[in-house]
Amino acid sequence: MELRQLQYFAAVADAGGFSRAAERLGIVQSAVSQQVRRLERELGVALFDRSTRHVRLSAAGERLLPEARAVLTAAHRTRQVAADIASGAEGLLRLGTVQGPGDRTYRLLDALRRTAPRLRVRLRRLPLTERLAAVRAGELDAALVRAATTAPGLELLPVWRDPLYVALPEDHPAATQQLRLEQLADLPLRLAPREHNPPFHDLVTGALRAAGAQPPLGPPFTTLQETLTGMAEQRADSPSWTVFYDVSGLPSVPHVAVRRLAAPELTTSLAVLPGPPGPPLRQLLQALRT
């Protein structure tokens, strides 16, 4: 059974005859008659009562016509959905995300809903190395990454920048202004080991080298809360400082000042496979541009 046979069957029923159906379809009458005959042989029933003067639906034809229309409607819907998927208007976008700040992601998803309201988005939060591996393997269409400057086998498209913040003793002379790294060169730095977040570690240490600053290392950074609490408790006998980016709002800790760092900024990029983007990714890139 072919779709065109069902189409010709419905056309003859609507037109009330083979010649008028052929005219509407823009083909010769013999082609319509031949395909309807083939359909009747396959189904094992006569779809029309034919005479020299009239062509009418048979009882079997009346029963089968709604079924034929349903198949044709489903086929049309399938083609439409396929076209929407090919254009990116419909389908599934699999996006790896970073932890906070949420407003960036919310604004991006809102823009995506406006440009492609039928496109479904599946967010996955994974550690950085797993996030990038999932893009390489085709398990994610793209992934947001912070501070990364290279990702073998992938392209990194910068999408936004965020400031970095410094936490330091509130009585430090530099705590009254926007900071530069060289102002903190004599104060021990609390920085997590490189393996915990290589891109961010490289960003900070590279900026320190560029500024000619080599602060001594203090206790390692663990979590922001634990690190700031430790700084508050040890501020008198062992002052130190740390650098971080905003995830869930700037903290407020007694005896610790939080100041914006003049430079560098934290770049968030979109990691994608090289080459032309697929339809869902095209919609994401359009949303990012808006």
Solvent accessible surface area in square Angstrom, and as a share of the most:
residue,aa,sasa,rsa
1,M,118,0.53
2,E,81,0.37
3,L,71,0.35
4,R,108,0.39
5,Q,10,0.05
6,L,9,0.05
7,Q,83,0.37
8,Y,24,0.09
9,F,2,0.01
10,A,6,0.05
11,A,17,0.13
12,V,1,0.01
13,A,25,0.19
14,D,82,0.43
15,A,8,0.06
16,G,33,0.32
17,G,8,0.08
18,F,17,0.07
19,S,63,0.41
20,R,126,0.46
21,A,0,0.00
22,A,4,0.03
23,E,141,0.63
24,R,161,0.59
25,L,51,0.25
26,G,66,0.63
27,I,63,0.32
28,V,101,0.58
29,Q,91,0.41
30,S,78,0.51
31,A,32,0.25
32,V,0,0.00
33,S,34,0.22
34,Q,94,0.42
35,Q,7,0.03
36,V,0,0.00
37,R,115,0.42
38,R,99,0.36
39,L,0,0.00
40,E,13,0.06
41,R,165,0.60
42,E,99,0.44
43,L,63,0.31
44,G,63,0.61
45,V,57,0.33
46,A,57,0.44
47,L,0,0.00
48,F,6,0.03
49,D,86,0.45
50,R,80,0.29
51,S,68,0.44
52,T,145,0.85
53,R,207,0.76
54,H,87,0.39
55,V,34,0.19
56,R,146,0.53
57,L,44,0.22
58,S,11,0.07
59,A,87,0.68
60,A,32,0.24
61,G,0,0.00
62,E,110,0.50
63,R,150,0.55
64,L,51,0.25
65,L,21,0.10
66,P,77,0.48
67,E,83,0.37
68,A,5,0.04
69,R,93,0.34
70,A,59,0.46
71,V,66,0.38
72,L,43,0.21
73,T,92,0.53
74,A,58,0.45
75,A,17,0.13
76,H,119,0.53
77,R,128,0.47
78,T,89,0.52
79,R,146,0.53
80,Q,78,0.35
81,V,35,0.20
82,A,57,0.44
83,A,55,0.43
84,D,16,0.08
85,I,80,0.40
86,A,65,0.50
87,S,58,0.37
88,G,0,0.00
89,A,28,0.22
90,E,34,0.15
91,G,16,0.15
92,L,43,0.22
93,L,0,0.00
94,R,69,0.25
95,L,0,0.00
96,G,0,0.00
97,T,8,0.04
98,V,16,0.09
99,Q,106,0.47
100,G,15,0.15
101,P,30,0.19
102,G,27,0.26
103,D,74,0.38
104,R,56,0.21
105,T,18,0.10
106,Y,151,0.57
107,R,150,0.55
108,L,8,0.04
109,L,23,0.11
110,D,59,0.31
111,A,6,0.04
112,L,3,0.01
113,R,143,0.52
114,R,157,0.57
115,T,57,0.33
116,A,1,0.01
117,P,98,0.62
118,R,123,0.45
119,L,13,0.06
120,R,149,0.54
121,V,51,0.29
122,R,122,0.44
123,L,79,0.39
124,R,90,0.33
125,R,157,0.57
126,L,31,0.15
127,P,80,0.50
128,L,38,0.19
129,T,98,0.57
130,E,91,0.41
131,R,23,0.09
132,L,17,0.08
133,A,49,0.38
134,A,5,0.04
135,V,0,0.00
136,R,98,0.36
137,A,71,0.55
138,G,31,0.30
139,E,95,0.43
140,L,2,0.01
141,D,34,0.18
142,A,0,0.00
143,A,0,0.00
144,L,0,0.00
145,V,0,0.00
146,R,28,0.10
147,A,10,0.08
148,A,16,0.12
149,T,124,0.72
150,T,108,0.63
151,A,8,0.06
152,P,107,0.67
153,G,55,0.53
154,L,19,0.09
155,E,71,0.32
156,L,37,0.19
157,L,59,0.29
158,P,95,0.60
159,V,39,0.22
160,W,34,0.12
161,R,140,0.51
162,D,20,0.10
163,P,27,0.17
164,L,1,0.00
165,Y,32,0.12
166,V,0,0.00
167,A,0,0.00
168,L,0,0.00
169,P,9,0.05
170,E,89,0.40
171,D,107,0.56
172,H,30,0.13
173,P,114,0.71
174,A,3,0.03
175,A,1,0.01
176,T,118,0.69
177,Q,86,0.38
178,Q,98,0.44
179,L,0,0.00
180,R,123,0.45
181,L,9,0.04
182,E,79,0.35
183,Q,44,0.20
184,L,0,0.00
185,A,35,0.27
186,D,115,0.59
187,L,12,0.06
188,P,39,0.25
189,L,3,0.01
190,R,14,0.05
191,L,21,0.11
192,A,22,0.17
193,P,49,0.31
194,R,120,0.44
195,E,133,0.60
196,H,127,0.57
197,N,50,0.26
198,P,40,0.25
199,P,19,0.12
200,F,22,0.09
201,H,38,0.17
202,D,59,0.31
203,L,42,0.21
204,V,4,0.02
205,T,30,0.17
206,G,23,0.22
207,A,19,0.14
208,L,11,0.06
209,R,170,0.62
210,A,94,0.73
211,A,39,0.30
212,G,68,0.66
213,A,3,0.02
214,Q,161,0.72
215,P,16,0.10
216,P,68,0.43
217,L,142,0.71
218,G,22,0.21
219,P,60,0.38
220,P,81,0.51
221,F,38,0.16
222,T,82,0.47
223,T,72,0.42
224,L,53,0.26
225,Q,146,0.65
226,E,104,0.47
227,T,2,0.01
228,L,1,0.00
229,T,59,0.35
230,G,13,0.13
231,M,7,0.03
232,A,19,0.15
233,E,134,0.60
234,Q,76,0.34
235,R,79,0.29
236,A,96,0.74
237,D,121,0.63
238,S,52,0.33
239,P,50,0.32
240,S,3,0.02
241,W,0,0.00
242,T,0,0.00
243,V,4,0.02
244,F,12,0.05
245,Y,41,0.16
246,D,42,0.22
247,V,43,0.25
248,S,109,0.70
249,G,45,0.43
250,L,87,0.43
251,P,36,0.23
252,S,113,0.73
253,V,35,0.20
254,P,96,0.60
255,H,78,0.35
256,V,16,0.09
257,A,9,0.07
258,V,30,0.17
259,R,84,0.31
260,R,112,0.41
261,L,4,0.02
262,A,47,0.37
263,A,60,0.46
264,P,30,0.19
265,E,75,0.34
266,L,1,0.00
267,T,29,0.17
268,T,1,0.00
269,S,4,0.03
270,L,0,0.00
271,A,0,0.00
272,V,7,0.04
273,L,83,0.41
274,P,79,0.50
275,G,49,0.47
276,P,132,0.83
277,P,47,0.29
278,G,35,0.33
279,P,35,0.22
280,P,23,0.15
281,L,15,0.08
282,R,103,0.38
283,Q,30,0.13
284,L,0,0.00
285,L,32,0.16
286,Q,70,0.31
287,A,3,0.03
288,L,43,0.21
289,R,171,0.63
290,T,101,0.59
